[in-house]
Amino acid sequence: QVQLVESGGGLVQAGGSLRLSCKASGRTDRSYAMGWFRQAPGKEREFVAGVSRSGGTTYSADSVKGRFTISRDNAKNTVYLQMTSLKPEDTAVYYCAARSDVGLGSKLTEYNYWGQGTQVTVSS
């Protein structure tokens, strides 16, 4: 079992930046591919960005490409999502997720563990 706790959310003006963190605990002796998802009110949860176990491979949704950067520090069991040039449409609850299978994933069903989420609100 892996427990994930997100932090770093908040209220920011459009054009601003935030950095989200996701701290893993529990079975961290294993390595996991990690991802960030988000869910806006009335919408389905969607993939934002993912990172491989080593951190050597990252990928992101077209909607955030060039603005959001995912990274990880395996020594700290922490994954980050650096968000810049934020837009009101980025407003959502952001969730961290861990994938125990080999390979990368961008679908909800490909992730085994989820955090509780952190709210990001971007004002216009």
Accessible surface in RSA format (square Angstrom, percent):
REM  Atomic radii and reference values for relative SASA: ProtOr
REM  Chains: A
REM  Algorithm: Lee & Richards
REM  Probe-radius: 1.40
REM  Slices: 20
REM RES _ NUM      All-atoms   Total-Side   Main-Chain    Non-polar    All polar
REM                ABS   REL    ABS   REL    ABS   REL    ABS   REL    ABS   REL
RES GLN A   1   140.16  78.4 118.92  86.9  21.23  50.6  47.01 100.1  93.15  70.6
RES VAL A   2     9.22   6.1   1.18   1.1   8.04  19.4   1.18   1.0   8.04  21.8
RES GLN A   3    88.80  49.7  84.79  62.0   4.01   9.5  53.55 114.0  35.25  26.7
RES LEU A   4     9.10   5.1   0.09   0.1   9.01  22.7   0.09   0.1   9.01  24.3
RES VAL A   5    97.02  63.8  93.28  84.4   3.74   9.0  94.92  82.5   2.09   5.7
RES GLU A   6    16.92   9.7   1.30   1.0  15.62  37.2   0.00   0.0  16.92  13.8
RES SER A   7    60.14  50.8  55.54  74.1   4.60  10.6  41.21  87.8  18.93  26.5
RES GLY A   8    38.05  46.9   0.00   N/A  38.05  46.9  24.92  68.4  13.13  29.4
RES GLY A   9    29.87  36.8   0.00   N/A  29.87  36.8   2.54   7.0  27.33  61.2
RES GLY A  10    29.47  36.3   0.00   N/A  29.47  36.3  29.33  80.5   0.14   0.3
RES LEU A  11   133.20  74.2 100.27  71.7  32.93  82.8 100.28  70.4  32.92  88.6
RES VAL A  12    25.00  16.5  19.19  17.4   5.81  14.0  25.00  21.7   0.00   0.0
RES GLN A  13   137.18  76.7 134.97  98.6   2.21   5.3  37.08  78.9 100.10  75.9
RES ALA A  14    50.42  46.4  27.04  41.7  23.38  53.2  27.38  38.6  23.03  61.0
RES GLY A  15    56.26  69.4   0.00   N/A  56.26  69.4  30.06  82.5  26.20  58.7
RES GLY A  16    21.53  26.5   0.00   N/A  21.53  26.5  20.71  56.8   0.82   1.8
RES SER A  17    59.54  50.3  39.50  52.7  20.04  46.2  22.95  48.9  36.59  51.3
RES LEU A  18    35.07  19.5  30.09  21.5   4.97  12.5  35.07  24.6   0.00   0.0
RES ARG A  19   132.27  55.5 115.88  59.1  16.38  39.0  26.44  36.1 105.83  64.1
RES LEU A  20     0.00   0.0   0.00   0.0   0.00   0.0   0.00   0.0   0.00   0.0
RES SER A  21    25.45  21.5  25.45  34.0   0.00   0.0  12.65  26.9  12.80  17.9
RES CYS A  22     0.39   0.3   0.00   0.0   0.39   0.9   0.00   0.0   0.39   0.4
RES LYS A  23   104.58  51.0 103.12  63.3   1.47   3.5  74.06  66.7  30.52  32.5
RES ALA A  24    14.57  13.4  12.98  20.0   1.59   3.6  12.98  18.3   1.59   4.2
RES SER A  25    53.59  45.3  50.10  66.9   3.49   8.0  39.12  83.3  14.47  20.3
RES GLY A  26    52.14  64.3   0.00   N/A  52.14  64.3  25.44  69.8  26.70  59.8
RES ARG A  27   115.42  48.5 114.99  58.6   0.43   1.0  40.54  55.4  74.88  45.4
RES THR A  28    45.62  32.4  26.33  26.7  19.29  46.0   6.23   8.4  39.38  59.5
RES ASP A  29   112.45  78.8  67.25  66.9  45.20 106.9  53.21 125.2  59.24  59.1
RES ARG A  30   108.84  45.7  99.04  50.5   9.80  23.3  31.73  43.4  77.11  46.7
RES SER A  31    53.11  44.9  42.98  57.4  10.13  23.3  31.64  67.4  21.48  30.1
RES TYR A  32    13.42   6.3  13.03   7.4   0.39   1.0  10.23   7.7   3.18   3.9
RES ALA A  33     1.91   1.8   1.91   2.9   0.00   0.0   1.91   2.7   0.00   0.0
RES MET A  34     6.43   3.3   6.14   4.1   0.30   0.7   1.65   1.4   4.79   6.3
RES GLY A  35     0.10   0.1   0.00   N/A   0.10   0.1   0.00   0.0   0.10   0.2
RES TRP A  36     0.00   0.0   0.00   0.0   0.00   0.0   0.00   0.0   0.00   0.0
RES PHE A  37     0.00   0.0   0.00   0.0   0.00   0.0   0.00   0.0   0.00   0.0
RES ARG A  38    16.41   6.9  16.39   8.4   0.03   0.1   2.41   3.3  14.01   8.5
RES GLN A  39    61.45  34.4  57.46  42.0   4.00   9.5  11.06  23.5  50.39  38.2
RES ALA A  40    22.92  21.1  18.79  29.0   4.13   9.4  19.22  27.1   3.69   9.8
RES PRO A  41   118.91  86.7  90.83  82.8  28.08 102.1 103.51  85.5  15.40  95.7
RES GLY A  42    92.67 114.3   0.00   N/A  92.67 114.3  45.60 125.1  47.07 105.4
RES LYS A  43   145.87  71.2 132.74  81.4  13.13  31.3  84.11  75.7  61.77  65.8
RES GLU A  44   154.90  88.9 142.07 107.5  12.83  30.5  59.38 114.9  95.52  78.0
RES ARG A  45    62.29  26.2  49.45  25.2  12.84  30.6   4.64   6.3  57.65  34.9
RES GLU A  46    79.82  45.8  76.00  57.5   3.82   9.1  29.01  56.1  50.81  41.5
RES PHE A  47    29.79  14.9  19.83  12.3   9.96  25.9  19.83  12.0   9.96  28.5
RES VAL A  48     0.25   0.2   0.04   0.0   0.21   0.5   0.25   0.2   0.00   0.0
RES ALA A  49     0.53   0.5   0.53   0.8   0.00   0.0   0.53   0.7   0.00   0.0
RES GLY A  50     0.00   0.0   0.00   N/A   0.00   0.0   0.00   0.0   0.00   0.0
RES VAL A  51     0.55   0.4   0.29   0.3   0.26   0.6   0.29   0.2   0.26   0.7
RES SER A  52    18.04  15.2  17.87  23.9   0.17   0.4  17.30  36.8   0.74   1.0
RES ARG A  53    73.55  30.9  70.65  36.0   2.91   6.9  33.44  45.7  40.12  24.3
RES SER A  54    92.45  78.1  61.14  81.6  31.32  72.1  52.90 112.7  39.55  55.4
RES GLY A  55    27.63  34.1   0.00   N/A  27.63  34.1   7.43  20.4  20.19  45.2
RES GLY A  56    70.46  86.9   0.00   N/A  70.46  86.9  35.60  97.7  34.86  78.1
RES THR A  57    67.57  48.1  64.62  65.5   2.95   7.0  34.95  46.9  32.63  49.3
RES THR A  58    72.42  51.5  48.78  49.5  23.63  56.3  15.68  21.1  56.74  85.8
RES TYR A  59    58.83  27.5  48.20  27.4  10.63  27.7  58.03  43.6   0.81   1.0
RES SER A  60    26.23  22.2  14.57  19.4  11.66  26.9   5.44  11.6  20.79  29.1
RES ALA A  61    24.55  22.6  16.63  25.7   7.92  18.0  24.55  34.6   0.00   0.0
RES ASP A  62   124.08  86.9 100.76 100.3  23.31  55.1  38.85  91.4  85.23  85.0
RES SER A  63    66.16  55.9  42.23  56.4  23.93  55.1  50.54 107.6  15.62  21.9
RES VAL A  64     0.37   0.2   0.37   0.3   0.00   0.0   0.37   0.3   0.00   0.0
RES LYS A  65   123.28  60.1 103.74  63.7  19.54  46.5  67.33  60.6  55.95  59.6
RES GLY A  66    82.02 101.1   0.00   N/A  82.02 101.1  44.04 120.9  37.98  85.1
RES ARG A  67    31.02  13.0  26.65  13.6   4.37  10.4  23.09  31.6   7.93   4.8
RES PHE A  68    10.68   5.3   0.00   0.0  10.68  27.8   0.00   0.0  10.68  30.6
RES THR A  69    85.06  60.5  80.61  81.7   4.45  10.6  53.81  72.3  31.25  47.2
RES ILE A  70     8.39   4.8   2.98   2.2   5.40  13.0   2.98   2.1   5.40  14.7
RES SER A  71    51.63  43.6  48.61  64.9   3.03   7.0  36.05  76.8  15.58  21.8
RES ARG A  72    47.82  20.1  19.32   9.8  28.50  67.8   2.76   3.8  45.05  27.3
RES ASP A  73    45.18  31.6  40.61  40.4   4.58  10.8  14.94  35.2  30.24  30.2
RES ASN A  74    75.40  52.0  58.30  56.3  17.09  41.2  34.38  82.7  41.01  39.6
RES ALA A  75   100.49  92.4  56.73  87.6  43.75  99.5  69.18  97.4  31.30  82.9
RES LYS A  76   121.59  59.3 116.83  71.7   4.77  11.4  68.12  61.3  53.47  57.0
RES ASN A  77    53.18  36.7  43.53  42.1   9.65  23.2   9.29  22.4  43.89  42.4
RES THR A  78    14.09  10.0  11.66  11.8   2.43   5.8   6.13   8.2   7.96  12.0
RES VAL A  79     4.65   3.1   4.65   4.2   0.00   0.0   4.65   4.0   0.00   0.0
RES TYR A  80    31.55  14.7  31.55  18.0   0.00   0.0  17.47  13.1  14.08  17.4
RES LEU A  81     0.00   0.0   0.00   0.0   0.00   0.0   0.00   0.0   0.00   0.0
RES GLN A  82    63.60  35.6  63.36  46.3   0.24   0.6  32.35  68.9  31.25  23.7
RES MET A  83     0.00   0.0   0.00   0.0   0.00   0.0   0.00   0.0   0.00   0.0
RES THR A  84    48.68  34.6  48.68  49.3   0.00   0.0  37.81  50.8  10.86  16.4
RES SER A  85    58.82  49.7  53.80  71.8   5.02  11.6  19.20  40.9  39.62  55.5
RES LEU A  86     2.03   1.1   0.00   0.0   2.03   5.1   0.00   0.0   2.03   5.5
RES LYS A  87    86.05  42.0  85.59  52.5   0.46   1.1  39.32  35.4  46.73  49.8
RES PRO A  88    55.82  40.7  48.58  44.3   7.24  26.3  48.92  40.4   6.90  42.9
RES GLU A  89   121.38  69.7  96.01  72.6  25.37  60.4  61.75 119.4  59.64  48.7
RES ASP A  90     0.22   0.2   0.22   0.2   0.00   0.0   0.00   0.0   0.22   0.2
RES THR A  91    33.29  23.7  30.46  30.9   2.83   6.8  28.52  38.3   4.78   7.2
RES ALA A  92     1.77   1.6   1.14   1.8   0.63   1.4   1.77   2.5   0.00   0.0
RES VAL A  93    41.00  27.0  40.84  37.0   0.16   0.4  40.84  35.5   0.16   0.4
RES TYR A  94     0.00   0.0   0.00   0.0   0.00   0.0   0.00   0.0   0.00   0.0
RES TYR A  95    31.06  14.5  31.06  17.7   0.00   0.0   6.96   5.2  24.10  29.7
RES CYS A  96     0.00   0.0   0.00   0.0   0.00   0.0   0.00   0.0   0.00   0.0
RES ALA A  97     0.00   0.0   0.00   0.0   0.00   0.0   0.00   0.0   0.00   0.0
RES ALA A  98     0.22   0.2   0.22   0.3   0.00   0.0   0.22   0.3   0.00   0.0
RES ARG A  99    25.47  10.7  25.47  13.0   0.00   0.0   0.00   0.0  25.47  15.4
RES SER A 100    20.46  17.3  16.85  22.5   3.61   8.3   4.93  10.5  15.53  21.8
RES ASP A 101    85.16  59.7  81.08  80.7   4.08   9.6  16.71  39.3  68.45  68.3
RES VAL A 102   127.19  83.7 111.84 101.2  15.36  37.0 111.85  97.2  15.34  41.6
RES GLY A 103    37.38  46.1   0.00   N/A  37.38  46.1  31.11  85.4   6.27  14.0
RES LEU A 104    69.11  38.5  47.11  33.7  21.99  55.3  47.32  33.2  21.79  58.6
RES GLY A 105     4.34   5.3   0.00   N/A   4.34   5.3   4.34  11.9   0.00   0.0
RES SER A 106    53.17  44.9  42.90  57.3  10.27  23.7  12.67  27.0  40.50  56.7
RES LYS A 107   133.78  65.3 130.35  80.0   3.43   8.2  76.77  69.1  57.00  60.7
RES LEU A 108    73.37  40.9  67.66  48.4   5.71  14.4  67.83  47.6   5.54  14.9
RES THR A 109   130.49  92.8  94.98  96.3  35.52  84.6  87.90 118.1  42.59  64.4
RES GLU A 110    54.32  31.2  46.64  35.3   7.68  18.3  19.73  38.2  34.59  28.2
RES TYR A 111    11.65   5.4   0.13   0.1  11.51  30.0   0.03   0.0  11.62  14.3
RES ASN A 112    80.06  55.2  50.77  49.1  29.29  70.5  12.00  28.9  68.06  65.8
RES TYR A 113    51.25  23.9  48.40  27.5   2.85   7.4  19.82  14.9  31.42  38.7
RES TRP A 114    73.94  29.7  49.18  23.8  24.76  58.1  38.55  20.6  35.39  57.4
RES GLY A 115     6.85   8.4   0.00   N/A   6.85   8.4   0.71   2.0   6.14  13.7
RES GLN A 116   164.70  92.1 144.68 105.7  20.02  47.7  60.83 129.5 103.87  78.8
RES GLY A 117    22.12  27.3   0.00   N/A  22.12  27.3   0.33   0.9  21.79  48.8
RES THR A 118    19.23  13.7  13.99  14.2   5.24  12.5   7.58  10.2  11.65  17.6
RES GLN A 119    86.04  48.1  78.38  57.3   7.66  18.2  50.32 107.1  35.72  27.1
RES VAL A 120     0.00   0.0   0.00   0.0   0.00   0.0   0.00   0.0   0.00   0.0
RES THR A 121    47.91  34.1  47.91  48.6   0.00   0.0  36.26  48.7  11.65  17.6
RES VAL A 122     7.12   4.7   0.00   0.0   7.12  17.2   0.00   0.0   7.12  19.3
RES SER A 123    42.62  36.0  35.96  48.0   6.66  15.3  35.67  76.0   6.95   9.7
RES SER A 124   130.70 110.4  68.59  91.5  62.11 143.1  55.81 118.8  74.89 104.9
END  Absolute sums over single chains surface
CHAIN  1 A     6374.3       4824.2       1550.1       3287.0       3087.3
END  Absolute sums over all chains
TOTAL          6374.3       4824.2       1550.1       3287.0       3087.3
